[in-house]
């Protein structure tokens, strides 16, 4: 169990895909905390939106930037 922040609204217990979305976002460092500015910002509504969301985010570290370049080369982009 982890503290995802006060802005976290848990999905229904049986909503496996929504919980997987939360897990993936948390694994990439996204929580549901605001800085007093009206909320934690945009979060994908569905699991299928997560890859595009993550791809649009700037790298959080030099290591993540390197991993993205390696993945792009493997895909031939």
Backbone as XML, in Angstrom:
<?xml version="1.0"?>
<chain id="A" units="angstrom">
  <residue number="1" name="UNK">
    <atom name="N" x="0.843" y="-1.161" z="0.000"/>
    <atom name="CA" x="0.000" y="0.000" z="0.000"/>
    <atom name="C" x="0.899" y="1.238" z="0.000"/>
  </residue>
  <residue number="2" name="UNK">
    <atom name="N" x="0.517" y="2.241" z="-0.804"/>
    <atom name="CA" x="1.278" y="3.484" z="-0.877"/>
    <atom name="C" x="0.321" y="4.666" z="-0.775"/>
  </residue>
  <residue number="3" name="UNK">
    <atom name="N" x="0.864" y="5.799" z="-0.358"/>
    <atom name="CA" x="0.104" y="7.033" z="-0.287"/>
    <atom name="C" x="0.229" y="7.728" z="-1.637"/>
  </residue>
  <residue number="4" name="UNK">
    <atom name="N" x="-0.858" y="7.784" z="-2.403"/>
    <atom name="CA" x="-0.834" y="8.407" z="-3.720"/>
    <atom name="C" x="-1.211" y="9.876" z="-3.680"/>
  </residue>
  <residue number="5" name="UNK">
    <atom name="N" x="-1.573" y="10.383" z="-2.514"/>
    <atom name="CA" x="-1.911" y="11.793" z="-2.388"/>
    <atom name="C" x="-3.384" y="12.007" z="-2.106"/>
  </residue>
  <residue number="6" name="UNK">
    <atom name="N" x="-3.694" y="13.193" z="-1.625"/>
    <atom name="CA" x="-5.072" y="13.509" z="-1.254"/>
    <atom name="C" x="-6.008" y="13.628" z="-2.449"/>
  </residue>
  <residue number="7" name="UNK">
    <atom name="N" x="-5.465" y="13.886" z="-3.636"/>
    <atom name="CA" x="-6.304" y="14.028" z="-4.828"/>
    <atom name="C" x="-6.623" y="12.699" z="-5.499"/>
  </residue>
  <residue number="8" name="UNK">
    <atom name="N" x="-6.127" y="11.594" z="-4.950"/>
    <atom name="CA" x="-6.379" y="10.271" z="-5.528"/>
    <atom name="C" x="-7.806" y="9.831" z="-5.245"/>
  </residue>
  <residue number="9" name="UNK">
    <atom name="N" x="-8.510" y="9.473" z="-6.309"/>
    <atom name="CA" x="-9.857" y="8.919" z="-6.206"/>
    <atom name="C" x="-9.771" y="7.461" z="-6.653"/>
  </residue>
  <residue number="10" name="UNK">
    <atom name="N" x="-9.800" y="6.521" z="-5.715"/>
    <atom name="CA" x="-9.613" y="5.117" z="-6.096"/>
    <atom name="C" x="-10.733" y="4.616" z="-6.997"/>
  </residue>
  <residue number="11" name="UNK">
    <atom name="N" x="-10.366" y="3.828" z="-8.005"/>
    <atom name="CA" x="-11.386" y="3.218" z="-8.852"/>
    <atom name="C" x="-12.102" y="2.099" z="-8.086"/>
  </residue>
  <residue number="12" name="UNK">
    <atom name="N" x="-13.213" y="1.636" z="-8.614"/>
    <atom name="CA" x="-13.885" y="0.503" z="-7.964"/>
    <atom name="C" x="-12.924" y="-0.687" z="-7.834"/>
  </residue>
  <residue number="13" name="UNK">
    <atom name="N" x="-13.095" y="-1.450" z="-6.787"/>
    <atom name="CA" x="-12.191" y="-2.555" z="-6.483"/>
    <atom name="C" x="-12.086" y="-3.550" z="-7.635"/>
  </residue>
  <residue number="14" name="UNK">
    <atom name="N" x="-13.154" y="-3.794" z="-8.339"/>
    <atom name="CA" x="-13.156" y="-4.795" z="-9.426"/>
    <atom name="C" x="-12.658" y="-4.248" z="-10.761"/>
  </residue>
  <residue number="15" name="UNK">
    <atom name="N" x="-12.342" y="-2.984" z="-10.824"/>
    <atom name="CA" x="-11.901" y="-2.363" z="-12.070"/>
    <atom name="C" x="-10.402" y="-2.624" z="-12.277"/>
  </residue>
  <residue number="16" name="UNK">
    <atom name="N" x="-10.093" y="-3.816" z="-12.730"/>
    <atom name="CA" x="-8.712" y="-4.280" z="-12.844"/>
    <atom name="C" x="-7.889" y="-3.381" z="-13.770"/>
  </residue>
  <residue number="17" name="UNK">
    <atom name="N" x="-8.433" y="-2.984" z="-14.900"/>
    <atom name="CA" x="-7.681" y="-2.149" z="-15.847"/>
    <atom name="C" x="-7.390" y="-0.767" z="-15.262"/>
  </residue>
  <residue number="18" name="UNK">
    <atom name="N" x="-8.315" y="-0.205" z="-14.495"/>
    <atom name="CA" x="-8.078" y="1.097" z="-13.876"/>
    <atom name="C" x="-6.996" y="0.990" z="-12.804"/>
  </residue>
  <residue number="19" name="UNK">
    <atom name="N" x="-7.006" y="-0.083" z="-12.040"/>
    <atom name="CA" x="-5.962" y="-0.272" z="-11.031"/>
    <atom name="C" x="-4.607" y="-0.503" z="-11.694"/>
  </residue>
  <residue number="20" name="UNK">
    <atom name="N" x="-4.596" y="-1.173" z="-12.832"/>
    <atom name="CA" x="-3.345" y="-1.359" z="-13.565"/>
    <atom name="C" x="-2.831" y="-0.010" z="-14.061"/>
  </residue>
  <residue number="21" name="UNK">
    <atom name="N" x="-3.731" y="0.852" z="-14.519"/>
    <atom name="CA" x="-3.345" y="2.200" z="-14.941"/>
    <atom name="C" x="-2.679" y="2.944" z="-13.781"/>
  </residue>
  <residue number="22" name="UNK">
    <atom name="N" x="-3.284" y="2.886" z="-12.607"/>
    <atom name="CA" x="-2.724" y="3.542" z="-11.430"/>
    <atom name="C" x="-1.339" y="2.974" z="-11.114"/>
  </residue>
  <residue number="23" name="UNK">
    <atom name="N" x="-1.204" y="1.652" z="-11.199"/>
    <atom name="CA" x="0.081" y="1.008" z="-10.912"/>
    <atom name="C" x="1.165" y="1.475" z="-11.873"/>
  </residue>
  <residue number="24" name="UNK">
    <atom name="N" x="0.843" y="1.513" z="-13.166"/>
    <atom name="CA" x="1.825" y="1.919" z="-14.178"/>
    <atom name="C" x="2.222" y="3.376" z="-13.974"/>
  </residue>
  <residue number="25" name="UNK">
    <atom name="N" x="1.258" y="4.234" z="-13.740"/>
    <atom name="CA" x="1.580" y="5.643" z="-13.517"/>
    <atom name="C" x="2.457" y="5.814" z="-12.284"/>
  </residue>
  <residue number="26" name="UNK">
    <atom name="N" x="2.127" y="5.114" z="-11.213"/>
    <atom name="CA" x="2.929" y="5.210" z="-9.994"/>
    <atom name="C" x="4.342" y="4.689" z="-10.233"/>
  </residue>
  <residue number="27" name="UNK">
    <atom name="N" x="4.471" y="3.613" z="-11.001"/>
    <atom name="CA" x="5.786" y="3.060" z="-11.310"/>
    <atom name="C" x="6.651" y="4.056" z="-12.090"/>
  </residue>
  <residue number="28" name="UNK">
    <atom name="N" x="5.987" y="4.973" z="-12.803"/>
    <atom name="CA" x="6.708" y="6.002" z="-13.554"/>
    <atom name="C" x="6.799" y="7.315" z="-12.769"/>
  </residue>
  <residue number="29" name="UNK">
    <atom name="N" x="6.445" y="7.277" z="-11.497"/>
    <atom name="CA" x="6.639" y="8.445" z="-10.648"/>
    <atom name="C" x="5.472" y="9.402" z="-10.550"/>
  </residue>
  <residue number="30" name="UNK">
    <atom name="N" x="4.304" y="9.018" z="-11.033"/>
    <atom name="CA" x="3.144" y="9.906" z="-10.995"/>
    <atom name="C" x="2.262" y="9.577" z="-9.802"/>
  </residue>
  <residue number="31" name="UNK">
    <atom name="N" x="1.973" y="10.614" z="-9.034"/>
    <atom name="CA" x="1.078" y="10.496" z="-7.894"/>
    <atom name="C" x="-0.080" y="11.464" z="-8.106"/>
  </residue>
  <residue number="32" name="UNK">
    <atom name="N" x="-0.907" y="11.617" z="-7.114"/>
    <atom name="CA" x="-2.087" y="12.470" z="-7.214"/>
    <atom name="C" x="-2.018" y="13.530" z="-6.120"/>
  </residue>
  <residue number="33" name="UNK">
    <atom name="N" x="-1.006" y="14.366" z="-6.220"/>
    <atom name="CA" x="-0.791" y="15.435" z="-5.247"/>
    <atom name="C" x="-0.847" y="16.771" z="-5.972"/>
  </residue>
  <residue number="34" name="UNK">
    <atom name="N" x="-1.438" y="17.742" z="-5.316"/>
    <atom name="CA" x="-1.466" y="19.085" z="-5.896"/>
    <atom name="C" x="-0.580" y="19.994" z="-5.070"/>
  </residue>
  <residue number="35" name="UNK">
    <atom name="N" x="-0.211" y="21.087" z="-5.657"/>
    <atom name="CA" x="0.601" y="22.083" z="-4.967"/>
    <atom name="C" x="-0.252" y="23.309" z="-4.669"/>
  </residue>
  <residue number="36" name="UNK">
    <atom name="N" x="-1.530" y="23.093" z="-4.411"/>
    <atom name="CA" x="-2.435" y="24.196" z="-4.144"/>
    <atom name="C" x="-2.890" y="24.921" z="-5.390"/>
  </residue>
  <residue number="37" name="UNK">
    <atom name="N" x="-2.632" y="24.345" z="-6.547"/>
    <atom name="CA" x="-2.977" y="25.000" z="-7.807"/>
    <atom name="C" x="-4.169" y="24.352" z="-8.507"/>
  </residue>
  <residue number="38" name="UNK">
    <atom name="N" x="-4.989" y="23.625" z="-7.779"/>
    <atom name="CA" x="-6.202" y="23.092" z="-8.383"/>
    <atom name="C" x="-6.148" y="21.632" z="-8.779"/>
  </residue>
  <residue number="39" name="UNK">
    <atom name="N" x="-5.191" y="20.885" z="-8.327"/>
    <atom name="CA" x="-5.163" y="19.461" z="-8.628"/>
    <atom name="C" x="-3.810" y="18.988" z="-9.093"/>
  </residue>
  <residue number="40" name="UNK">
    <atom name="N" x="-3.686" y="17.682" z="-9.296"/>
    <atom name="CA" x="-2.389" y="17.107" z="-9.645"/>
    <atom name="C" x="-2.030" y="17.237" z="-11.122"/>
  </residue>
  <residue number="41" name="UNK">
    <atom name="N" x="-2.891" y="17.831" z="-11.905"/>
    <atom name="CA" x="-2.643" y="17.912" z="-13.339"/>
    <atom name="C" x="-3.308" y="16.763" z="-14.073"/>
  </residue>
  <residue number="42" name="UNK">
    <atom name="N" x="-3.155" y="16.774" z="-15.383"/>
    <atom name="CA" x="-3.809" y="15.763" z="-16.217"/>
    <atom name="C" x="-3.263" y="14.376" z="-15.911"/>
  </residue>
  <residue number="43" name="UNK">
    <atom name="N" x="-4.136" y="13.417" z="-15.843"/>
    <atom name="CA" x="-3.793" y="12.003" z="-15.757"/>
    <atom name="C" x="-4.670" y="11.276" z="-16.776"/>
  </residue>
  <residue number="44" name="UNK">
    <atom name="N" x="-4.145" y="10.255" z="-17.454"/>
    <atom name="CA" x="-4.946" y="9.510" z="-18.420"/>
    <atom name="C" x="-6.190" y="8.908" z="-17.763"/>
  </residue>
  <residue number="45" name="UNK">
    <atom name="N" x="-7.276" y="8.880" z="-18.517"/>
    <atom name="CA" x="-8.520" y="8.301" z="-17.993"/>
    <atom name="C" x="-8.543" y="6.788" z="-18.120"/>
  </residue>
  <residue number="46" name="UNK">
    <atom name="N" x="-7.852" y="6.242" z="-19.134"/>
    <atom name="CA" x="-7.880" y="4.801" z="-19.371"/>
    <atom name="C" x="-6.460" y="4.247" z="-19.490"/>
  </residue>
  <residue number="47" name="UNK">
    <atom name="N" x="-6.351" y="2.947" z="-19.304"/>
    <atom name="CA" x="-5.054" y="2.274" z="-19.431"/>
    <atom name="C" x="-4.491" y="2.430" z="-20.839"/>
  </residue>
  <residue number="48" name="UNK">
    <atom name="N" x="-5.340" y="2.413" z="-21.846"/>
    <atom name="CA" x="-4.860" y="2.521" z="-23.229"/>
    <atom name="C" x="-4.262" y="3.893" z="-23.538"/>
  </residue>
  <residue number="49" name="UNK">
    <atom name="N" x="-4.592" y="4.919" z="-22.750"/>
    <atom name="CA" x="-4.035" y="6.261" z="-22.957"/>
    <atom name="C" x="-2.668" y="6.439" z="-22.303"/>
  </residue>
  <residue number="50" name="UNK">
    <atom name="N" x="-2.277" y="5.525" z="-21.438"/>
    <atom name="CA" x="-1.049" y="5.688" z="-20.656"/>
    <atom name="C" x="0.211" y="5.743" z="-21.520"/>
  </residue>
  <residue number="51" name="UNK">
    <atom name="N" x="0.425" y="4.845" z="-22.497"/>
    <atom name="CA" x="1.670" y="4.925" z="-23.280"/>
    <atom name="C" x="1.858" y="6.278" z="-23.972"/>
  </residue>
  <residue number="52" name="UNK">
    <atom name="N" x="0.797" y="6.809" z="-24.560"/>
    <atom name="CA" x="0.903" y="8.111" z="-25.230"/>
    <atom name="C" x="1.184" y="9.217" z="-24.213"/>
  </residue>
  <residue number="53" name="UNK">
    <atom name="N" x="0.540" y="9.147" z="-23.052"/>
    <atom name="CA" x="0.772" y="10.126" z="-21.989"/>
    <atom name="C" x="2.237" y="10.118" z="-21.561"/>
  </residue>
  <residue number="54" name="UNK">
    <atom name="N" x="2.774" y="8.933" z="-21.319"/>
    <atom name="CA" x="4.163" y="8.824" z="-20.873"/>
    <atom name="C" x="5.134" y="9.297" z="-21.956"/>
  </residue>
  <residue number="55" name="UNK">
    <atom name="N" x="4.814" y="9.010" z="-23.214"/>
    <atom name="CA" x="5.690" y="9.415" z="-24.319"/>
    <atom name="C" x="5.744" y="10.934" z="-24.461"/>
  </residue>
  <residue number="56" name="UNK">
    <atom name="N" x="4.664" y="11.627" z="-24.100"/>
    <atom name="CA" x="4.619" y="13.088" z="-24.214"/>
    <atom name="C" x="5.322" y="13.804" z="-23.059"/>
  </residue>
  <residue number="57" name="UNK">
    <atom name="N" x="5.595" y="13.092" z="-21.989"/>
    <atom name="CA" x="6.207" y="13.717" z="-20.819"/>
    <atom name="C" x="7.710" y="13.851" z="-21.027"/>
  </residue>
  <residue number="58" name="UNK">
    <atom name="N" x="8.283" y="14.962" z="-20.561"/>
    <atom name="CA" x="9.740" y="15.102" z="-20.679"/>
    <atom name="C" x="10.430" y="14.081" z="-19.782"/>
  </residue>
  <residue number="59" name="UNK">
    <atom name="N" x="11.607" y="13.628" z="-20.172"/>
    <atom name="CA" x="12.348" y="12.690" z="-19.323"/>
    <atom name="C" x="12.591" y="13.299" z="-17.947"/>
  </residue>
  <residue number="60" name="UNK">
    <atom name="N" x="12.499" y="12.474" z="-16.913"/>
    <atom name="CA" x="12.694" y="12.946" z="-15.542"/>
    <atom name="C" x="14.149" y="12.868" z="-15.106"/>
  </residue>
  <residue number="61" name="UNK">
    <atom name="N" x="14.976" y="12.185" z="-15.880"/>
    <atom name="CA" x="16.387" y="12.066" z="-15.530"/>
    <atom name="C" x="17.187" y="11.777" z="-16.797"/>
  </residue>
  <residue number="62" name="UNK">
    <atom name="N" x="18.493" y="11.871" z="-16.680"/>
    <atom name="CA" x="19.352" y="11.531" z="-17.816"/>
    <atom name="C" x="19.221" y="10.058" z="-18.163"/>
  </residue>
  <residue number="63" name="UNK">
    <atom name="N" x="19.045" y="9.214" z="-17.151"/>
    <atom name="CA" x="18.875" y="7.780" z="-17.394"/>
    <atom name="C" x="17.617" y="7.484" z="-18.185"/>
  </residue>
  <residue number="64" name="UNK">
    <atom name="N" x="16.522" y="8.160" z="-17.835"/>
    <atom name="CA" x="15.280" y="7.946" z="-18.577"/>
    <atom name="C" x="15.419" y="8.433" z="-20.014"/>
  </residue>
  <residue number="65" name="UNK">
    <atom name="N" x="16.107" y="9.549" z="-20.217"/>
    <atom name="CA" x="16.330" y="10.046" z="-21.570"/>
    <atom name="C" x="17.117" y="9.024" z="-22.391"/>
  </residue>
  <residue number="66" name="UNK">
    <atom name="N" x="18.134" y="8.418" z="-21.786"/>
    <atom name="CA" x="18.931" y="7.397" z="-22.466"/>
    <atom name="C" x="18.075" y="6.184" z="-22.818"/>
  </residue>
  <residue number="67" name="UNK">
    <atom name="N" x="17.256" y="5.730" z="-21.878"/>
    <atom name="CA" x="16.390" y="4.579" z="-22.151"/>
    <atom name="C" x="15.414" y="4.864" z="-23.284"/>
  </residue>
  <residue number="68" name="UNK">
    <atom name="N" x="14.908" y="6.071" z="-23.354"/>
    <atom name="CA" x="13.997" y="6.435" z="-24.451"/>
    <atom name="C" x="14.714" y="6.397" z="-25.798"/>
  </residue>
  <residue number="69" name="UNK">
    <atom name="N" x="15.952" y="6.913" z="-25.835"/>
    <atom name="CA" x="16.707" y="6.876" z="-27.100"/>
    <atom name="C" x="16.971" y="5.441" z="-27.539"/>
  </residue>
  <residue number="70" name="UNK">
    <atom name="N" x="17.312" y="4.566" z="-26.590"/>
    <atom name="CA" x="17.559" y="3.169" z="-26.917"/>
    <atom name="C" x="16.293" y="2.520" z="-27.458"/>
  </residue>
  <residue number="71" name="UNK">
    <atom name="N" x="15.159" y="2.781" z="-26.821"/>
    <atom name="CA" x="13.883" y="2.207" z="-27.268"/>
    <atom name="C" x="13.527" y="2.701" z="-28.662"/>
  </residue>
  <residue number="72" name="UNK">
    <atom name="N" x="13.779" y="3.981" z="-28.947"/>
    <atom name="CA" x="13.480" y="4.535" z="-30.271"/>
    <atom name="C" x="14.345" y="3.871" z="-31.332"/>
  </residue>
  <residue number="73" name="UNK">
    <atom name="N" x="15.596" y="3.629" z="-31.033"/>
    <atom name="CA" x="16.490" y="2.964" z="-31.996"/>
    <atom name="C" x="16.039" y="1.537" z="-32.273"/>
  </residue>
  <residue number="74" name="UNK">
    <atom name="N" x="15.586" y="0.843" z="-31.231"/>
    <atom name="CA" x="15.117" y="-0.537" z="-31.403"/>
    <atom name="C" x="13.863" y="-0.569" z="-32.268"/>
  </residue>
  <residue number="75" name="UNK">
    <atom name="N" x="13.018" y="0.450" z="-32.158"/>
    <atom name="CA" x="11.798" y="0.513" z="-32.967"/>
    <atom name="C" x="12.095" y="0.997" z="-34.381"/>
  </residue>
  <residue number="76" name="UNK">
    <atom name="N" x="13.287" y="1.539" z="-34.582"/>
    <atom name="CA" x="13.653" y="2.045" z="-35.898"/>
    <atom name="C" x="13.128" y="3.431" z="-36.180"/>
  </residue>
  <residue number="77" name="UNK">
    <atom name="N" x="12.830" y="4.182" z="-35.120"/>
    <atom name="CA" x="12.301" y="5.546" z="-35.285"/>
    <atom name="C" x="13.422" y="6.537" z="-35.465"/>
  </residue>
</chain>
